[in-house]
């Protein structure tokens, strides 16, 4: 049903509001069109009220032959949707592009094409800001995920996850003003003609505000359902020597009963110093698998691997494992797994 014609349901709503004594102006402020945003005019509602008063048995059905002939066939409607779904990942597809690609659609208006897309359940919305897996690594990622899904929960409980993140604290009142503005979101109700686009309460945050301020670097280890964090001192950055110190100082007490460590392939994590430190030399290090996964800053549950935890202090660190990006990961056998691996562990560490 077009968004510019009353449906039998909407006629029923008007009749119900009439019963309660509402006028055309009041009803127009209540009813919303099919697009979920725009509303009917007072005159349009009044015309329906007049018709209901003159013909009380009318239920909103259109008389046969009174409808304007549809300008497209069902086959053409399907072709519009199919072309959009086929091209939207390759180019910016608008109704103007669809009209250019479909020669038979050139006489149609923008509204007609938009209605066909809305009838198919499609809306012109903002793309989600999300990094995708490059095509080169999709097959490996899917194969890894399928392997993880076959693991026993007892084996997955022995996995520990390590990663770091950076928070930026405001340095001045100017930085704090930009932070507060970015918290308002990317969308705002403003005039459709753009007359208030540059008003102070309609402007979004500056593109320079991201990554500005005093850097607070945090490294964390999620093991046995507990998230332990280490806040780097001012001026410190994660490198091979600092990571070696963290291994020797914190791994023995933080890893608990975990036997496998999942971490990305940053160079400092796999350089010579961390892999040859005294703590690691006392183990039997063994790179069990190389896969591509991402350690994200978000709250979600991924393939039953782990539940994200939040440590609230002056800042909050969210660490979880998600199969989204293309950062490499290694799974290392840790000290308590020096015995021959079980059958379930062999699924992770072939050979």
C-alpha angles and dihedrals in degrees: 000000000000118000089234098059129068115247123215088256092056091047087054090052091052091050091050092051090048088056089057092050100257119153129220094267093051093047092048090058091053103044119078126197124243092269088067093232116061124066136216122262121248091245093053091052091045090054090056091047091052091050093049091049092049094044110027093179093059112114101186099269116141117237116250110271095012094102120095110252112264112249096214134047126230089256091054091047089054091048091054092053094043093051093048093050090047096050105032092088092050104043143001103279118202131161088264090057091047090052090051094049095044109056094192090056096059095094090054122096126237089252093056093052092045090052091053090052093046090050086058090054096257126135131183100248136158117276114249113252099237133135113236131211110261113246090244092066102036096096093049091046094051091047091051093048092050088052092051091051089057094054120107115249089238089062094045090052088065093060119105124194127212130189144129139226140187129231123194119216122202114260100193142010088266091058090047091052090055091047092052091049093051088054089063091074134236098280132063137170107252140148114299092222091060095239092133097038093115097041114127093245094049102048118099128224121292116265088231095062094082114094094009125128138041109337117231110190119200131186120196142185121204110201132155091355094305124111114210119187137194119200112212117230120254110287094015120126129187110265137148095276096048091046089052090055091049091051093052096041103040112016095076094057100031102047094064109172096344115125102184131055122206116198137149125257101258108153096239091057093057102034124117099266099059094041094050101040119124095259093051093044088060089061136063100247113203126173101221104182142353117216136150118248136139134240103217135193098232142090115257142112117249123199091323089290100125145337115241116241131202125215109199119205127115084324135017124235118204116191126176140142117250131171096231115103136039105252111135121241134200126200112212128195108239131210101275092055098068092119118089108285119258123241090265091051091050087064088065101034110039110192 
